[in-house]
Amino acid sequence: MASPVLPACCVAFAAVVMVYAQRHSQLDTHIQYERLGADVTMRCGAMDWDAAVTWTANGTDIDESHLNGSHLVLRNVNLTHSGQYACYEGSSWHLKYQTYLKVGTSPKEPVLMCRSNNYPKGFYCSWHLPTPTYIPNAFNITVMHGPRELICEKDAFPKNRCHIRYLQLFSTVKYKVTLTVTNALGRNSTTITFEEFAIVKPDPPENVVAKAVANNPRRLEVKWQNPSSWPDPESFPLKFFLRYRPLILDQWQHVELSDGTSHTITDAYAGKEYIIQVAAKDNDIGTWSDWSVAVHATPWTEEPKHLTTEAQVAETTTAGTSSFVPPPTTKICDPEAVVGSGAVAVSWTVGSVLAAAGVLFI
Amino acid sequence: MKEGGHWDKGRQVGGADLSVIDHPPQVEWQGLDRTISLDSVDGVPDATVERWEELTAAERLSANLQAYRVFQALLGEVLEKQRTHLTPLDTDFHASIQSMLLQVTALAYQLEELLALLRHSEPPWEAAGPEDRDHRSFFEMKLRGLKVLQELAHWTVRSVRDLHQVTKHSQGSNTAYGGQAQE
């Protein structure tokens, strides 16, 4: 015959499990968002103000000095107040209320930028908040071209970026992009408008390599490649800007190159190590790219010093894929040709069209 | 670009084309504003194009030729208005417009030659756009001048790309074409 002690043990164990489950029940948990610096009062469910209760934060009992009757009062909350709060009836330890407190801020005006680094395929917009909100935010972006809404395809990563395909090219109609950010504590938005040409900015040139020229102590040969993101350099040619200086001087020297992906520096100081960078820009529109990765090189000396480039690894990986053509004639851009007169600026461009047309007659 | 030369400073839009509308003579000096809407100005060839990459050489050349034919007339009109009403004393500006007009004319001529060379038919001369209304206010004249230069700037950017595409494709079919020409 079975001992009566065993069922009694089982009942007691079941009771303990029930109480434990009640204390740790997740069923009624909800999230409560509060602003940084706010005073927060929590009620213990439907319990009366004068009921005896116990509050816990992340499982630890809260000192009674934070109670106003059965209400929990948290003054001037900060991020450390975030956590799980629970309230139990004083004598029975029945869970009466449970919440997850998240302290944060409403979003400030988001920072939004759009850029085409793969013109004429499309452009992308990316965004971020100037300050963290500490709570989840939802972003919604709307891209309009005149009256037409365009689809902005979001990246899986990074999540703060989306891509738009150009449906029209050479348009004077402005794009209007609105980004709205919403969280539990508020919302904000920012709108930018721009023209198609204004946001064209290539990525920096790639695989920049600089090396000494044998038997020539004042020359450095620099070559690079178009940014791989630029889809059609043949029809949308880039021009380049090269800057270089000896490490011992602060003053950069510049040279603008209307074509070609190489240049020979002819005025280097003998024996001095140089730092060299290249930037790219569409021939007619948009802005200059950021500077490429810096490379270092020292002109040839009779007893060769350390000839080096930071891009040597890249050079070996791309060896044979690019031809090293003779350096193009250096063209120093005359600023007046661009900004001197609106009419002249058009003439200048028309001139380049004529030149392009001329190619066809050759 | 920080050290990219002073002509790029503060010119987020960059490029030769947009300096037309940035430039004081057309915008500030004539009392206009860069944000002003030019939507109401009609009759100016629009460079906007969809599916640009899919255009044939003939379509590209025809569209360009048609546009520059209209620009010849429009630039003449702009020049006349500047001389007569808006900037009668600014002969340098008139000379610049005149120079542009000559280049546009030369370009239209070259486009006609190209069409002939590539054995494409010339587009018909389109009926003249809306008659230039003498009763336009000075402000409307200024807006129209700005619109003409703005669209011309976009057309020149487009044309360079169009001609690159035509070159690329004609080089691709050059052998066949050359063979025919020699026969």
Interface residues (C-beta under 8 A of the other chain):
Chain A: P120 L167 Q168 L169 F170 S171 T172 V173 E195 F197 A198 E234 S235 F236 P237 F241 R243 W252 H254 E256 A279 K281 D282 N283 D284 I285 G286 T287 W288 S289 W291 C333 P335 A337 V338 V339 S341 G342 A343 V344 A345 V346 S347 W348 T349 V350 G351 S352 V353 L354 A356 A357 G358 V359 L360 F361
Chain B: M1 E3 G4 G5 H6 W7 D8 R11 Q12 V13 G14 G15 A16 D17 L18 S19 V20 I21 D22 H23 P25 Q26 L38 D46 A47 T48 V49 E50 W52 E53 D92 F93 S96 I97 S99 M100 Q103 V104 A106 L107 Q110 L111 E113 L114 L117 L149 Q150 E151 L152 A153 H154 W155 T156 V157 R158 S159 V160 R161 L163 H164 Q165 V166 T167 K168 S170
